[in-house]
Amino acid sequence: MNTFAAGHAEQTSYWIATTPQGEPRPPLDGDITVDVAVIGAGIAGLSTAWELARGGRGVALLEAGRVASGVTGHTTAKLSALHTLVYERLRRTRGAGAARLYADSQTDALRRAAAIVDELGVDCDWEETAAYTYVEDPARAPELRAEAEAAREAGLAADYVTETGLPFDVAGAVRVTGQAQFHPRKYLLALAEDLLRQGARIYENTRVVGLKEGEPCRLTTEAGATVTARDVVVATHYPIFDRALLFTRLSPRRELVWAAPVPADLDPQGMFITPEQGTRSVRTAPYEDGRRLLIVTGEHFAPGAGDVDARYERLADWAVERFGKLDFTYRWATQDNDSTDSVPLVGPLPTLGRHTYVATGFGGWGLSSGIMAGRLLTELINGRESEWSGMYDPRRLGTVVREAPAFLKHQAHVARHFVGDRLPTGSGASVDDIAPGDGAVVLVGGHHWAVHRDDDGELHAVAARCTHLGCLVAFNRPERAWECPCHGSRFDPEGNVVQGPAIRPLEQRDL
């Protein structure tokens, strides 16, 4: 990597770094009864809780960590109905009507966010702009023409163009005007404060570990408290309590982010994404001294795949090659879940219970889809059928055959780990080979241990099998985390859960 490219970048999200964390809200320390319990305080959970509270429901929002500090706190924060190349696929597989419903629901979410920002007076760097999906390879230009036609037929203000504000040539692009970008955490923290003003309850550092469905439902927290609720919403990004095996229809992926201040005249004036090169995404945000913060995202890899430093390097080199010398100030990573048919799963959780709902599978477009989920789930919980319900229903069966190739590809990946990880072999690493700041899975007495050596040389050992379904974890050095390659659970070096679907920590081991 060019030495100037990396600068002195902090391994932290810009959105989190630029919003005061404040004192944590108290965890739940006793039993409560509410109308609706919402698990997870990201964009989907907060939006759902807010919509329900506005409608007069008694709501408890339960967050394992801090509000808006998980997946949503690490987003690239593009609020758009143009989701790379979704419309031609929807038109081809589910018909023009489905494509229009998708566009309507995502556009409604954008308008809802704009209305909330205006109503609450939220200072969140809201900017209306155009969204672009572009390609550099001329051979893919017809694909973009078809997407523009499908998006326009679905009701979006879409055009096919060959020129953009990017400082490099594109072969073609879909442009949709009237989209938005903002500071997501400022928006969500304002939503949380208004939620409290409406009488809702928010509990941070409250991990939910048990769900008993029924009338009413009962949740159990790690600390032993019980929440009794008529309805439960599981908005944990990757669903916990997944008795319907939705994880078989979800594929987790990670992407890396670099951010660097640039002069205002280098702002490409829009939000950009390409499916090429493992995805590349570009946007800017207001920055100090009249500059803009260039935010570049890409690399698209499975959790636990390794070579994260090399992936950061490739992404930084790509940005420098196209935008010139950059002094990166922040870098972070985000994690998304792709559904096998490219459409989120929002609605009743397919179990025997009738009062449990889920929102997941946003495929990298969690801001608009999370706001949409809040609107859709509120309608369902209030006994009203949304016109979008069938589109997003997790119980849908019509796409099973069509999604079979993606489904089988993901399950083959999982099976390789699920079976291979049970063979009595180690990684070939030894504890002595682990450098400060690094980690490795080693075989100790016939058992797999995940061993991390901190910067002071102290060793930390935990069981290496993910507590979700038992796949072996792998170490992500830049983020100092153990990651499960099967379903994306993440743990800190001490084994504590950072991200589900796992709800139990990795057990400690003594070296």
RARAGI-V487298 format. One record per backbone hydrogen bond with DSSP energy under -0.5 kcal/mol. CO is the residue of the C=O (numbers start at 1). NH is the residue of the N-H. Records with the same first field share a line. If there is no record, write none. Layout:
CO->NH  NH
This chain:
2->5  6
3->7
5->328
6->9
10->12  331
13->17
14->18
16->19
26->204
32->228
34->230
35->230  231
36->38  60
37->39  233
38->40  62
39->235
41->68
42->46
43->47
44->48
45->49
46->50
47->51
48->52
49->53
50->54
51->55
52->57
53->56
57->59
58->35  36
59->201
60->38  62
61->63  203
62->40
63->206
65->205
66->69
71->74
72->75
77->79  182
78->80
79->180
81->83
82->84
83->85  86
85->89
86->90
87->91
88->92
89->93
90->94  95
91->95
95->99
96->100
97->101
98->102
99->103
100->104
101->105
102->106
103->107
104->108
105->109
106->110
107->111
108->112
109->113
110->114
111->115
112->116
113->117
114->118
115->119
116->120
117->121  122
122->124
124->183
127->181
129->179
130->271
131->176
132->273
133->174
135->171  172
136->138
137->140
138->141
140->143  144
141->145
142->146
143->147
144->148
145->149
146->150
147->151
148->152
149->153
150->154
151->156
152->155
156->158
157->177
159->161  175
161->173
162->170
172->135
173->161  175
174->133
175->159
176->131
179->129
180->79
181->127
182->184
183->187
184->188
185->189
186->190
187->191
188->192
189->193
190->194
191->195
192->196
193->197
194->198
195->200
196->199
201->61
202->204
203->63
206->208
207->222
210->220
211->213
212->218
217->229
218->212
219->227
220->209  210
221->224
225->221
226->32  228
227->219  229
228->34
229->217
231->37
232->357
233->39  235
234->359
236->238
237->239  361
241->243
242->245
245->248
246->249
247->250
249->340
251->338
253->336
254->301
255->334
256->298
257->332
258->296
259->329  330
260->294
262->292
263->266
264->267
271->132
272->282
273->134
274->280
275->278
276->279
278->299
279->299
280->274
281->297
282->272
283->295
285->293
287->290
288->291
291->287
292->262  294
293->285
294->260  296
295->283
296->258
297->281
298->256
301->254
302->305
307->311
308->312
309->313
310->314
311->315
312->316
313->317
314->318
315->319
316->320
317->321
318->322
319->323
320->324
326->328
327->261
328->8
329->10
330->259
331->12
332->257
334->255
336->253
337->339  363
338->251
339->342
344->346
345->360
347->358
349->351
355->232
356->349
357->234
358->347
360->345
361->339
362->365
365->369
366->370
367->371
368->372
369->373
370->374
371->375
372->376
373->377
374->378
375->379
376->380
377->381
378->382
379->384
380->383
384->386
386->389
388->392
389->393
392->346
393->396
397->400
399->403
401->404
403->407
404->408
405->409
406->410
407->411
408->412
409->413
410->414
411->415
412->416
413->417
414->418
415->419  420
416->420
417->421
419->422
420->423
423->425
430->433
431->434
433->435
435->438
438->453
440->442  451
441->427
442->444  449
444->447
447->444  449
448->464
449->442  451
450->462
451->440
452->454  460
453->437
454->457
458->454
460->452
461->509
462->450
464->466  473
466->470
471->466
472->485
474->483
475->477
476->480  481
477->480
480->493
481->476
482->491
483->474  485
484->488
489->484
490->498  499
491->482
492->495
495->506
496->492
499->490
507->463
509->461  511
